[in-house]
């Protein structure tokens, strides 16, 4: 049949027709099973044979029998159909945000409390998603989101974001007093912020951490004093380290106690001031794909009381 070759498209329908004929070994029964008449089915198989340049079936009065080539093509046709179905299912899962890679950036201080739970929940509820993590400074992470090298970033202070990025709060934490372990108030069940009016503070840098720096100043002002700066730090780990040194106190998000550093005690503040709360934000581009939105929904659901 090699001199009769013609172009043939191995469509899903044509492969299914061939496999039903090979299974039934009878054109009439195969046509009935496929919900079509016999002549068009016979013509389709003939076109397939001409396109492949081989005879797939031996015809007889009692039905058809696959040739050796037909038996081999049966295996490959099933494999082609399975691969085609898998490809269709995969592209639909990716479009629905159920499969693929999501590149997630985070500031180091968030890795101890929020990321482990998010990774466990993703593995359980969205097993087709692969989360690829990148740690960095807030400004670096926002630039990576903007350039497209990251899909999502978790930040504590997104105040400097421009309008081309989207920020969504996913959790709120209380701010507590962070005291050296041997401070007279370190074992207290709770204190008033005014109890720290005579202390030296390590303060957040107003450029690097503008929201937290502003909140600390306003909260202390509400408590009737201006904090006396012993030192300034541009990240939370620096603030934490100054307190651990025993040189000063600070106001820090309560989740920093997850570091389990024996040199630092976190003591709740009795005030209910809005300045003593800090929001955690997820940042992404406005055109974020379905996988990013599913991760956002997942972490929001996990952190909502």
N, C-alpha and C positions, 0 to 999 in steps of 0.2 A: 504493500500500500504506500510505499515511500514516494511514488511518483504522483500521488494524489494529495499531498500535504496541503492543508489550508490553515490560515490563522484561526485559532480557537481560544476563547477566553475561558479559563477554568473558574467559572463563577460558582458561588455557593450552591445555586440551584442545580447546575449541571453536575457537580460532584455528588449532590444528594440523589439525583436521578440515577446516576451510574451505580451508586452504592445500593440503592433499593433494588435495581435490576439484578445486581450481583447477589443480593440476599435472597430475593424471591426466585431467581433463575427462570423467570417467566415474564414476558413483556405485559401480558394481560393483567396478571396479578399486581405487578409493579405499578402499572398505570392506575389501577383501581386504588391502590394504597396511596399514590401521589395525588389522587383527585383530578386526573386528567385522562384524556383518551389515549388509546394505544399508538396511533400513527405519529403524533407529534413526539412521543417518547422515543419511538424507534428512530425517527429522524434525528433527534438530539444525540442519541448514542452513535449513530452513523457519522454525524459531524465530529463528535469527539474522536472516533477512531481515525477519521481522515486527518484531523488536526494532529494527532499523536503519531500517525503513520504506522499504526499497528492494529491488528484485529484483537479486540478485547473479549469477544464472546464467539463461541461456536454455536450457530443456530441449528435447531432441529425441530421436528414436528412436536416434540413434547416440551419444548422450552429452550433455554440457552444454558451453556456451560462456560464459565470463565476460562480463557486460555491461560497459559503460564504468564503471559504479559498482563492479562486481566487480573490474575491473582496478585501479582506484584503491585499493580496500580491500585488495587483495593486497599492495600496497606497504606500506600502513600496518600490516597485520597482521604482516608480517615484522618491521617496525620495533618493533611492540609486543612481539613475542616476544623479539627481541634485547634490548630494554630490560629486560624481565622477567627474562631469564636473567642479564643483567649485574647487576641488583639483587640477585638471589639469591646470585650468586657473590660480590658485594661484601660482603654482610652476613655470609656464611660466612667470608670472608677477615678481616674485622674481628674476628669472634668468635674466630678462630684466631690473632689477633695478627699477621696478615700485611699489614694495611693500616690506615691511619689516622694520626693525629697523636699523638706522645708528647712531652710537655713535660718537658725535662730541665734541672735546675739543676746548677751546678757552682761550686766555688770557683776563683778565677782561676789558682791555682798548678797545677791539674790540666789546664788547657787545652792546655799545650804538649806533653805527652807522651801522654796517654790519649785525649783527645777526637778528634784527627784520625784516629787509627786506627779508633776506634769508628765514626765517620761514614763512613769508606771501607768498612768491613766491612758496615755497615747498608745502604749503597747497593748493594753487591754481592749480599748474601745476603737482604736484606729490602727490596727496592726499592719496595714499596708503603707502607712506613713513612716518615713525615716527622718528623724530629727537630727540635723547636723548642727552642733553647738560651736559658738565662737565667743570667747570672752574678750571684752575690750572696755575702753573708757566711753562714757556717754557720747561725747562729741564724735568719736571714731565710729561708734555704732550707728548714729544717725546719718553720718555721711555714707556708710555702707548700705543703709536702707535706701537712701536717696539714689545711689549709683546702681542699685540692683544687685549688689553682691551679697546682701542679706535680705530675707523675706520678712522677718519679724524681729523686734528687739524689745527686751524687757528692761525698763529704766525706772529710776526712782524720782528723777527730777527732769521732766521733759519741757520745762518752761521755755527753753530757747528754740523750740521747734518752729520751723517756718510753715506756711500754709500749704506747701506741697506734700506734707506728710500728715498722716492721721494718727491721733493719740487717743487711746481708750483706757480709762482707769479699770483695773481688774481687782484691786484690793486696797484696803485702807488699814494702816497700822497706827497704833498709838505711839506717841513719843514718851519716853521715860527718862528719868534721871540716871545717868551713867556715872557711878562713883567708884573710886579706888576701893578695893576689898576691905581695907582697914579704916575706911572713913567712919566717923561716929554714927552716920545715918545709914550705913550700908545694910544693916540687918533690919531696917524698918519695913513694916508692911506697906507703908505709903507715907509720902511727905507732901507738904505744900511747896510749890516752886519758890515761894518767898524764903523758905528755909535755906536756900542756896545763895542768898543775896551777898554774903561776905566771901564767897568762894571765887577762886580763879577758874576761868572757863577756857576750854579749847573750843573755838567757834568755827562753823562752816565758812569757807571762803565765799564771799558774796558773788564772785564771778563764776566759779566752778559749780557751786551749789546754791544758786540764788533763792530758790523757793525755801529750802530748809533754813538758810541764813536769815531770811526775812521772818520766817515763822518764829525762830528762836528769839529774835529781837522783840517781836510783838508780844509773844507769850510772857517774856520777862517784864516788858513794860506794863502789861496787864497786872503782873504780880507786884508792881511798884518799884522796880529797880532796873538798871542797865547792867548787863553782864560784863564783868571785868575780864578782858581778854589776856590770857597768859600765852596763848598760841592760836594759830589759824591753820586749818588743813583744807585741802581741796578735794578730799574724798573721805568716805565714811571709815575706811580702814585706818586712815591717819588719825581721825578723831578718836577712834577706839584705842589706838596705840598710845595716844597721849594720856588717856584715862588710865590705861593699864600700867603706865609708867609711875602713877601715883602723884603726878605733878598738878593735876587739875581735874575738874569735873566737866561733864558735857550733857547735852540733851540729844538723845539718839533714838532712832526707831527701835521699838522693843524687841523686834526679831533678831537684832544683833546678839542677843543673849544665846542664840543657837551656836555661837562660836565656842561656848563653854570654856571661856578663859577665866581661871580662878582669880585673876588679878582685878576683875571688873564685876561690880554688882549693879544690877538693874533694879531700880526702885520705882514703883508706880507713882505718878503724880495725881494728887486728889482733884486738881482742877478739871473742868469739863470744857476748857477753851477749844475752839476749832483750830487754833494755832498749834495744838498739841496732837494733831493728826497729820499723817503724811500718806499721800496716795502713791500707789505703784501703777505704772502705765505700760501698755503694750503699744508699740509704734510700728506702723507699716505704711506702705504706699496706698493711695486711694484705689488703685487697680489691683489690689491684693486678690490672689486666686482663691478657689474654694478650699484648698487645703489649709491656707493661712487662716481663713475665717473659721474653719472647723476647730483649729487649735485654739483660737481666741475664745470660741464658745466653750470649749472644754475647760480652759483655765478659769474663765469667768464663773462657770458652774461650780468648779471645785473650791473657789475662794469665796463664794457668796454664802453667808451664814444661813 
